[in-house]
């Protein structure tokens, strides 16, 4: 069974008037992810901001770990609170399971096999 090994927690931009709340939440999320990494609950995390491009994804956290680590993370009370608060101060918030590393090759093989013959 192919399992995700990354979670992307993404957003578009802060809601108007909630920029300070978004900034505080970002700092909180960095600190919380660092704690989760230091105690071995995740392998790594990387916050990112995208350059302006006219799209609807302008920032995200990539959080890497085993499938079991990420399942545990997503059910953690603090994670649920972070995502709920994000919905109050950021627009177009999303949490998506992702595939990185060798699992990308596995996903591409599956995708290629699913292409109907001509």
C-alpha positions as CSV (number, residue, x, y, z in Angstrom):
1,X,0.0,0.0,0.0
2,X,1.4,3.4,-1.0
3,X,1.2,5.9,1.8
4,X,1.8,9.6,2.0
5,X,4.9,10.9,3.7
6,X,4.2,14.6,3.8
7,X,1.4,17.0,4.7
8,X,1.1,20.4,3.0
9,X,-0.7,23.0,5.1
10,X,-1.3,25.9,2.7
11,X,-3.1,29.2,2.4
12,X,-3.7,32.1,0.1
13,X,-3.3,35.3,2.2
14,X,-4.3,36.8,5.5
15,X,-7.9,37.8,5.8
16,X,-8.2,41.6,5.7
17,X,-7.9,43.0,9.2
18,X,-6.5,39.7,10.6
19,X,-2.9,40.1,9.6
20,X,-1.6,40.3,13.1
21,X,-3.5,37.2,14.1
22,X,-2.1,35.4,11.0
23,X,1.4,36.5,12.0
24,X,1.0,35.2,15.5
25,X,-0.4,31.9,14.3
26,X,2.5,31.5,11.8
27,X,5.1,31.9,14.7
28,X,3.1,29.5,16.9
29,X,3.0,26.9,14.1
30,X,6.8,27.2,13.5
31,X,7.4,26.7,17.3
32,X,5.0,23.8,17.5
33,X,6.4,22.1,14.5
34,X,9.9,22.5,15.8
35,X,8.8,20.9,19.1
36,X,7.2,18.0,17.2
37,X,10.4,17.6,15.2
38,X,12.6,17.7,18.3
39,X,10.7,15.0,20.1
40,X,10.5,12.8,17.0
41,X,6.9,13.1,16.2
42,X,7.8,14.3,12.6
43,X,10.9,14.1,10.6
44,X,11.1,17.7,9.3
45,X,9.1,20.7,8.4
46,X,9.6,23.7,6.1
47,X,7.6,26.9,6.0
48,X,7.4,28.6,2.6
49,X,6.2,31.8,1.1
50,X,5.6,32.0,-2.6
51,X,6.4,35.1,-4.7
52,X,3.4,36.9,-6.0
53,X,2.1,35.1,-9.0
54,X,-1.7,35.6,-9.1
55,X,-2.5,32.2,-7.9
56,X,-4.4,31.1,-4.8
57,X,-1.5,29.4,-2.9
58,X,0.9,31.9,-1.4
59,X,2.3,30.1,1.6
60,X,2.5,26.7,3.1
61,X,4.3,24.4,5.6
62,X,5.6,21.1,4.2
63,X,5.7,18.6,7.1
64,X,7.4,15.3,6.5
65,X,7.3,12.1,8.4
66,X,6.1,8.6,8.2
67,X,2.5,8.0,7.4
68,X,1.9,6.9,11.0
69,X,3.6,10.1,12.3
70,X,1.5,12.3,10.1
71,X,-1.8,10.5,11.0
72,X,-1.0,11.1,14.6
73,X,0.0,14.7,13.9
74,X,-3.3,15.4,12.1
75,X,-5.3,14.1,15.1
76,X,-3.4,16.0,17.7
77,X,-5.5,18.5,19.5
78,X,-3.0,21.3,19.0
79,X,-2.9,20.7,15.2
80,X,-6.7,20.7,15.0
81,X,-6.6,24.1,16.8
82,X,-4.0,25.5,14.5
83,X,-6.0,24.6,11.4
84,X,-9.2,26.0,12.9
85,X,-7.5,29.2,13.8
86,X,-6.0,29.4,10.3
87,X,-9.5,29.3,8.9
88,X,-10.3,32.4,11.0
89,X,-7.4,34.5,9.8
90,X,-6.2,33.1,6.5
91,X,-8.1,32.6,3.2
92,X,-8.3,29.3,1.3
93,X,-6.7,27.2,4.0
94,X,-6.0,23.6,3.0
95,X,-4.4,20.5,4.4
96,X,-3.3,17.9,1.9
97,X,-1.5,14.6,2.1
98,X,1.5,14.5,-0.3
99,X,4.1,12.2,-1.7
100,X,7.8,13.0,-1.8
101,X,11.0,11.2,-2.4
102,X,10.7,7.7,-3.9
103,X,7.0,7.7,-3.4
104,X,6.8,10.3,-6.2
105,X,8.2,7.6,-8.6
106,X,5.7,5.1,-7.3
107,X,2.8,7.6,-7.9
108,X,4.1,8.4,-11.4
109,X,4.2,4.7,-12.2
110,X,0.7,4.3,-11.0
111,X,-0.5,7.3,-13.0
112,X,1.3,6.1,-16.1
113,X,-0.4,2.7,-15.8
114,X,-3.8,4.3,-15.6
115,X,-3.5,6.1,-18.9
116,X,-5.8,4.3,-21.4
117,X,-4.1,2.8,-24.4
118,X,-4.6,4.6,-27.7
